[in-house]
Amino acid sequence: QHQPPPSPRAPPPEQEHRQHSVPPAQYDPKRWLNDKDFCTQVGRSMSQSLTILGLGLGASETEIKVHYRQLARKYHPDKNNPAITGLDASESSVFFQLLNNAHEYLKDRA
């Protein structure tokens, strides 16, 4: 009496949310800050704006808002911890502005 394998199920909601996120190892603010072309496109390009928020194509308005708030708390110049973020005060300020540009661009397009 051989039983068929269980049918595949849809991933739980928390896993569905993760499918749009960029893996943490790929989230590299220092590298992006050193890429002037990338910085110029944040807030003007869907792809770069989603990337800087750690999201992929198809991210929902809620995901955009949640990721933005998490990153804004972490990288805000007044809250920046260089040991955690790897950014000094001036880099944190520039990166925070990029996060704001990306959020402004995406919040009306999601």
C-alpha positions in Angstrom: 0.0 0.0 0.0 2.0 2.9 -1.4 0.8 6.3 -0.6 1.4 9.2 -3.0 3.6 12.0 -1.8 1.8 14.9 -0.2 0.6 17.5 -2.7 2.6 20.7 -2.7 1.0 23.5 -0.7 1.3 27.2 -1.1 4.0 28.7 1.1 2.9 30.2 4.4 2.3 34.0 4.2 5.6 34.8 5.9 7.5 32.9 3.1 5.5 34.6 0.4 6.6 37.9 1.8 10.3 36.8 1.7 10.2 35.9 -1.9 10.3 39.6 -2.8 13.1 40.4 -0.4 16.7 40.6 -1.5 18.9 38.2 0.6 20.8 40.1 3.3 24.2 39.1 1.9 23.3 41.2 -1.2 22.3 44.3 0.7 25.4 46.4 0.5 24.9 50.2 1.1 28.6 50.9 1.0 28.9 49.4 -2.5 25.9 51.3 -3.7 27.2 54.6 -2.3 30.3 54.1 -4.4 28.3 53.6 -7.6 27.4 57.0 -8.8 25.2 55.7 -11.6 23.2 53.6 -9.2 22.8 56.5 -6.8 21.6 58.7 -9.7 18.9 56.2 -10.6 17.5 55.7 -7.1 14.2 57.6 -7.1 14.1 57.6 -10.9 14.2 53.9 -11.7 11.8 51.2 -10.4 14.6 48.6 -10.3 17.2 50.7 -8.3 14.5 52.0 -6.0 13.3 48.5 -5.1 16.9 47.3 -4.7 17.9 49.9 -2.2 14.8 49.0 -0.2 15.9 45.4 -0.3 12.9 44.4 -2.4 12.3 42.7 -5.8 9.8 43.3 -8.6 6.3 42.7 -7.5 6.7 44.2 -4.0 3.4 45.4 -2.6 2.8 48.9 -1.2 2.8 47.4 2.3 6.2 45.7 1.8 7.6 49.0 0.5 6.4 50.9 3.5 7.6 48.2 6.0 11.0 47.9 4.5 11.4 51.6 4.2 10.6 52.1 7.9 12.9 49.4 9.0 15.8 50.8 6.9 15.0 54.4 7.9 15.3 53.5 11.6 18.6 51.7 11.0 20.3 54.2 8.7 18.9 57.5 10.0 21.9 59.8 10.6 20.8 60.4 14.2 20.4 56.6 14.9 23.3 55.3 12.7 25.6 52.8 14.5 28.7 52.4 12.3 29.5 49.0 13.9 26.2 47.7 12.6 25.7 49.6 9.3 29.3 50.0 8.2 28.6 53.6 7.3 30.1 56.7 8.9 27.9 59.7 9.6 28.2 61.4 6.2 27.6 58.1 4.4 24.6 57.4 6.5 23.2 60.8 5.7 23.6 60.3 2.0 22.2 56.7 2.2 19.2 57.9 4.2 18.4 60.5 1.5 18.6 57.7 -1.1 16.1 55.6 1.0 13.8 58.7 1.1 14.1 59.2 -2.7 13.3 55.5 -3.4 10.3 55.5 -1.0 8.9 58.7 -2.5 9.3 57.3 -6.0 7.7 53.9 -5.2 4.9 54.8 -2.8 2.8 56.1 -5.7 3.7 53.3 -8.1 3.2 50.1 -6.1 
